[in-house]
Amino acid sequence: MKHIASFCLLLILFVLPAVGVAAANPPAYGQEITLAATTSDERITALAYNSLRSEMLVLWQVDSGNGNYDLWARRARYQGGLQWQGDAFAVAASATSERMAAVAYNSSDDDYLVVYEYQFSDNDYDIYGQRVAGLSGSGDNGGELKGGPFAIGSTVGKEQSPDVIYLPASQQFLVVYELDGDIWARRVARQHLGDNNGELIGTEFAVAADFDHEEAQPRVQASTQQGYFLVTYAYAFADGDWDIRGQRVRGMRSNGSQLIDNAFDIAFTSDSETRPAVGYAQDAQAFIVVWQAEAATNSDVRGAWLDERITEGDPVIGAPFVISEDALALERQPDVDVDPATGDVVVVLSYKPDDPILPLIGTVWLNPDPTAIFHILRPLSLYA
């Protein structure tokens, strides 16, 4: 059923760890908040946290007519409950579609970089960027935006499914995306501090481009202590058998290869592993990677810890482990977040018990110690 009356953001505590308000092992609860309420098709796409102002930036895409999607945003703060900060505003709203946004916060300049798909034509999608001011009304001419949209990946192919992260040590963003079955990336500078006082650093470069195998669904995180980027992605090992791989990328532009060592396997069973997500646990000096594992008609969610200090060879700590599995229910579309203040780790997923019931949202709290014998701290909790 298509929801046309309203679009609601379900704020569960899986969002709150990123804002540093969750106590250790907090109780689970849910709160439904109306984000946008029109007769258009609206879908949430990304959320970032402003550590300087304890504020969130929530992004969603809206069908403005005839399949032309625009991107809108709104600020929010958690103070005993969610409080909206100002009105919604357009981030990208041209005569062509802008959608599938990702966003990262830049603590050096107190601004955000929003990256998104720009539909140049039916067969040509590009990746564009738009900066959003960290403080409402501090953008150009008192607006919310800083500068205008700029192209990040714009070949004659299909650049899609972007993700982005900021690395304070190098003061650079890394934007990753799909390009016709491969994974590519490009560095973005702080505003006007790129090549020739522009926005970009260097040219696009391949992260994973195996001629015989497709790569898709890139996600990126930053190792703040070791100063590099980690890209995770799905790798088509064989027909119907996808695996999860990782590739380290240098924190700074290099005259040689932009990559650190070779790609490595994270999950490579006979199941089809897809939809990776990655979080960073600074105190544990580790990344946490989660994914969807599918066999026959059933799907579960699994995960693995990676040692960020290992920059050559296999960094996987121990063996991959089950986060949520059920013989009948479908567990899908996992995401993961780590509270930088407490180290709490939470996985959020979609849980569908059977055909007549719509999917539920579920959370699983993980043990923040990557070397622990038991990885599950709090098992699956479900929300209607």
WOLINKA-V351255 format. One line per field, one symbol per residue. psi: psi as a letter, one per 40 degrees, with the letter a starting at -180 (. if undefined). Layout:
psi = ???
This chain:
psi = hhhedihhhhhieddddeefehihfiihiihhhhdigieihhhidihihhddefiihhiiihhehfehhihiiiiiihgeihhigaiiihdhgaeihhifiiiihhedefiihhiihhgdadehiihiihihidhheeahfeadihaaiihdhgaeaghigiiiihhddefiihhiiigfeihiiiihiiheeahffaeihaiiihdhghdeiiiifiiiihhddefiihhiihhgdihegiihiihihidihidbieihaiiihdhfaeihhafiihihgddefiihhiihhhhbeiiihiiiihheehehahehhaiiihdhihddihhifiiiihhddeehhhhiihhhdidehiiihiihhihehdeidhehdhahhih.
